[in-house]
């Protein structure tokens, strides 16, 4: 199915009404990245041609549809908003301009405030799914032989990050308590 709608002007290009279904949006993202693969990566020695193009771990977070996208050239987290998120689109990244240019993996960076904390992601555009934000996670796929290996590697990164965050959280309350105690001890001494 061809859902291409290219608005003019410097506005956020949202995905068309036909892609309101989460499943259809993911299918459109896969189809679009297959097209990108065919056009730009089939002969690329840095791409891992044994890996498929697929989505994983779809969820909704605030106004965003968030999912992992595995391709032969990267693993990335995509943030596709339900509507214009109010981010200023640089002139060279408006929908009309991008539709006439070559594919670019990483566009301008944006800080995205979410309930889970601030995420840094890069603007991208597809004539099919519109503007979206892409957070690259793994940019070298050569060492993997199957999608399960990629997702397992990413899970290990998350586990290590979570362990480190827990260590920091355990250290911080003690440090805060000592700091408060020291503050109040010093404040009431005369």
C-alpha positions as semicolon CSV with decimal commas, in nm:
position;residue;x (nm);y (nm);z (nm)
1;X;0,000;0,000;0,000
2;X;0,131;0,347;-0,082
3;X;0,043;0,601;0,187
4;X;0,275;0,879;0,065
5;X;0,140;1,224;0,141
6;X;0,392;1,507;0,122
7;X;0,270;1,829;0,284
8;X;0,438;2,155;0,191
9;X;0,578;2,408;0,436
10;X;0,789;2,384;0,747
11;X;0,541;2,178;0,953
12;X;0,561;1,838;1,119
13;X;0,450;1,573;0,871
14;X;0,245;1,320;1,070
15;X;0,161;0,973;0,946
16;X;-0,165;0,946;0,750
17;X;-0,498;0,847;0,902
18;X;-0,470;0,504;0,737
19;X;-0,182;0,422;0,975
20;X;-0,367;0,493;1,301
21;X;-0,351;0,123;1,381
22;X;-0,033;0,031;1,569
23;X;0,009;-0,278;1,354
24;X;-0,027;-0,085;1,027
25;X;0,224;0,176;1,146
26;X;0,480;-0,093;1,228
27;X;0,418;-0,265;0,894
28;X;0,463;0,067;0,712
29;X;0,789;0,130;0,902
30;X;0,917;-0,217;0,804
31;X;0,814;-0,169;0,440
32;X;0,977;0,174;0,428
33;X;1,304;0,042;0,571
34;X;1,299;-0,249;0,325
35;X;1,278;0,011;0,049
36;X;1,569;0,201;0,208
37;X;1,767;-0,123;0,236
38;X;1,708;-0,209;-0,129
39;X;1,808;0,138;-0,244
40;X;2,103;0,213;-0,016
41;X;2,234;-0,094;0,167
42;X;2,215;-0,410;-0,046
43;X;2,580;-0,375;-0,151
44;X;2,704;-0,214;0,171
45;X;2,980;-0,424;0,328
46;X;2,908;-0,268;0,670
47;X;2,550;-0,401;0,668
48;X;2,471;-0,748;0,802
49;X;2,261;-0,897;0,522
50;X;2,167;-1,200;0,735
51;X;1,949;-0,983;0,958
52;X;1,587;-0,905;0,874
53;X;1,406;-0,575;0,906
54;X;1,162;-0,601;1,193
55;X;1,006;-0,415;1,485
56;X;1,017;-0,521;1,847
57;X;0,893;-0,406;2,191
58;X;0,616;-0,172;2,073
59;X;0,457;0,048;2,338
60;X;0,285;0,383;2,381
61;X;0,458;0,644;2,593
62;X;0,277;0,974;2,638
63;X;0,185;1,089;2,285
64;X;0,452;0,869;2,126
65;X;0,444;0,525;1,969
66;X;0,781;0,378;2,060
67;X;0,940;0,062;1,922
68;X;1,272;-0,092;1,834
69;X;1,356;-0,120;1,467
70;X;1,611;-0,381;1,363
71;X;1,771;-0,342;1,021
72;X;2,087;-0,487;0,865
73;X;2,263;-0,154;0,934
74;X;2,138;-0,059;1,283
75;X;1,920;-0,120;1,584
76;X;1,730;0,196;1,673
77;X;1,442;0,310;1,888
78;X;1,179;0,499;1,690
79;X;0,951;0,762;1,839
80;X;0,648;0,829;1,618
81;X;0,408;1,089;1,762
82;X;0,032;1,061;1,736
83;X;0,023;1,429;1,632
84;X;0,257;1,723;1,583
85;X;0,474;1,724;1,898
86;X;0,550;2,094;1,863
87;X;0,916;2,051;1,769
88;X;1,057;2,310;1,530
89;X;1,149;2,141;1,203
90;X;1,465;2,284;1,045
91;X;1,397;2,417;0,695
92;X;1,616;2,153;0,529
93;X;1,412;1,881;0,704
94;X;1,062;1,983;0,597
95;X;0,871;1,703;0,427
96;X;0,896;1,840;0,072
97;X;1,272;1,897;0,096
98;X;1,340;1,554;0,252
99;X;1,132;1,374;-0,011
100;X;1,372;1,505;-0,275
101;X;1,693;1,408;-0,091
102;X;1,888;1,090;-0,027
103;X;1,825;0,886;0,287
104;X;2,011;1,012;0,593
105;X;2,027;0,786;0,899
106;X;2,075;1,061;1,155
107;X;1,925;1,408;1,133
108;X;1,923;1,701;1,376
109;X;1,916;1,607;1,745
110;X;1,629;1,683;1,982
111;X;1,591;1,631;2,355
112;X;1,263;1,455;2,415
113;X;1,117;1,489;2,767
114;X;0,927;1,172;2,857
115;X;0,790;1,021;3,177
116;X;1,090;0,788;3,178
117;X;1,335;1,079;3,156
118;X;1,491;1,285;2,883
119;X;1,581;1,102;2,562
120;X;1,806;1,236;2,289
121;X;1,686;1,139;1,944
122;X;1,739;1,249;1,587
123;X;1,482;1,383;1,346
124;X;1,412;1,171;1,045
125;X;1,152;1,169;0,774
126;X;0,984;0,910;0,561
127;X;0,729;0,991;0,290
128;X;0,529;0,696;0,427
129;X;0,530;0,750;0,805
130;X;0,613;1,119;0,814
131;X;0,852;1,283;1,059
132;X;0,972;1,073;1,351
133;X;1,259;1,064;1,596
134;X;1,525;0,796;1,583
135;X;1,753;0,702;1,873
136;X;2,038;0,484;1,739
137;X;2,124;0,202;1,980
138;X;2,366;-0,025;1,789
139;X;2,525;0,099;1,466
140;X;2,738;-0,204;1,382
141;X;2,539;-0,516;1,316
142;X;2,825;-0,723;1,172
143;X;2,883;-0,939;1,483
144;X;2,527;-1,074;1,500
145;X;2,388;-1,380;1,325
146;X;2,021;-1,355;1,431
147;X;1,774;-1,099;1,566
148;X;1,765;-1,278;1,903
149;X;2,137;-1,206;1,948
150;X;2,084;-0,836;1,878
151;X;1,796;-0,807;2,125
152;X;1,987;-1,011;2,386
153;X;2,287;-0,777;2,349
154;X;2,061;-0,475;2,392
155;X;1,896;-0,637;2,696
156;X;2,241;-0,679;2,854
157;X;2,312;-0,309;2,799
158;X;1,981;-0,223;2,968
159;X;2,054;-0,459;3,261
160;X;2,396;-0,304;3,317
161;X;2,251;0,046;3,295
162;X;1,976;-0,042;3,543
163;X;2,227;-0,197;3,784
164;X;2,444;0,114;3,767
165;X;2,142;0,337;3,824
166;X;2,046;0,129;4,126
167;X;2,398;0,166;4,269
168;X;2,377;0,542;4,222
169;X;2,032;0,553;4,386
170;X;2,160;0,356;4,685
171;X;2,452;0,595;4,724
172;X;2,252;0,915;4,682
173;X;2,008;0,883;4,978
174;X;2,298;0,827;5,221
175;X;2,486;1,120;5,077
176;X;2,175;1,339;5,099
177;X;2,118;1,236;5,462
178;X;2,477;1,315;5,560
179;X;2,454;1,646;5,380
180;X;2,129;1,738;5,559
181;X;2,265;1,629;5,897
182;X;2,581;1,827;5,842
183;X;2,377;2,126;5,728
184;X;2,144;2,124;6,028
185;X;2,424;2,051;6,276
186;X;2,611;2,354;6,147
187;X;2,299;2,570;6,133
188;X;2,201;2,528;6,499
189;X;2,545;2,552;6,662
190;X;2,609;2,878;6,843
